[in-house]
Amino acid sequence: MSVEQVPVQRADFDQVMVPNYAPAAFIPVRGQGSRVWDQSGRELVDFSGGIAVNVLGHAHPALVGALTEQANKLWHVSNVFTNEPALRLAKKLVDATFAERVFFCNSGAEANEAAFKLARRVAHDLYGTEKYQIVAALNSFHGRTLFTVSVGGQPKYSEGFGPKITGITHVPYNDLQALKAAVSDKTCAVVLEPIQGEGGVLPAELEYLQGARKLCDEHNALLVFDEVQSGMGRSGHLFAYMHYGVTPDILSSAKSIGGGFPMAAMLTTEKLAKHLSVGVHGTTYGGNPLACAVGEAVIDVVNTPQVLAGVNAKHELFKARLQKIGQQYGVFSQVRGMGLLIGCVLTDAWKGKAKEFFNAAEHEGVMILQAGPDVVRFAPSLVIEDADINEGLDRFERAVAKLTKA
Ligand SMILES: Cc1ncc(COP(=O)(O)O)c(C=O)c1O
């Protein structure tokens, strides 16, 4: 028996949805690889990847296969029981990273919530009630729960909801002296994105992360890397910390880890994990068999030399062309980022107008992203075909040409 589908349009959004989003004027209905089709049959090149989520594009056969196979077996059992896909995926993550223990959840915010709660719990158990300060970066983004907006360094997301979580200090990113001044023996954790994503696609400097690691060790604080956006291959390494050679104590992963199926994970060591003993933290859906079956297929495909090397080669393709467009039309002062997380910083003349680039690109049939008002962001599939990159950038260039002419 099929479910009756009533016709819907973009205008319905404003009638039935909470107005916290302002989605584009069209509704995507189908995706294949790095192409998407809307209700009218119009085809677009997808450089947005569902905000750095669809690491393997749309309808990748390995992911579709894993999901449908699991859908016919077992959907959900809760954490009153464990399940095979969750255990297999956890083993793969442990084998591939610094981590010895995994906690599964459903979103980046939840992975960070778990990370921050673990950091405070460890300090509480080992050092008492006074060690709870968290040092985080200005302009950082860690999610939308009250704890994660409080740790995030963007007041526009944390203000207006009553008292925030206290005990959090924000310092300028990539400023080691400021970090040194903020960290003390009362610090339980330093929280950083190795590449600030929403804050403008800004990679950390090596000395900064090395310095953060040293400060944490000196003050018995934990180093937490939020790799929700930079992780699972997007940087050209499985996780960005591997590029820097700086190992965190706790790492949060989401977005790409499920390739488009909602899932997330917090990774840590055995020594720290034991502080989350039975009943201390939890979630109904975390480690759901459907999500973990897809996650397994994602890591199997992504964590291969071909895919990771491909990310770096595709980065060069994007960068060379975007720099050229930036120069020719005077729109970008810098093209930065790592792997397939690329940010084009707008010149003074175009500052604040990233949304206009988004709209112009959409009109030419290419989906892109902003990272704040001053940066145009690209986060495509890691296996996007070179032909799609070229076609999408042709369309993007036409959009920039029209925008600058207007
Ligand atoms: C670095 C980072 N952390 C956390 C989050 C929150 O993830 P989610 O929206 O899945 O809760 C995001 C989302 O953009 C992010 O980029």
The ligand as a Gaussian input file, in Angstrom:
#p B3LYP/6-31G(d) Opt

LIG

0 1
 C       31.705000      22.629000      13.295000
 C       30.266000      22.332000      13.555000
 N       29.898000      21.848000      14.749000
 C       28.614000      21.533000      15.020000
 C       27.633000      21.731000      14.081000
 C       26.210000      21.375000      14.410000
 O       25.825000      20.232000      13.742000
 P       24.264000      19.830000      13.632000
 O       23.611000      20.903000      12.827000
 O       24.266000      18.497000      12.989000
 O       23.740000      19.797000      15.028000
 C       27.966000      22.238000      12.823000
 C       26.922000      22.487000      11.797000
 O       27.085000      23.264000      10.901000
 C       29.315000      22.550000      12.557000
 O       29.700000      23.041000      11.363000

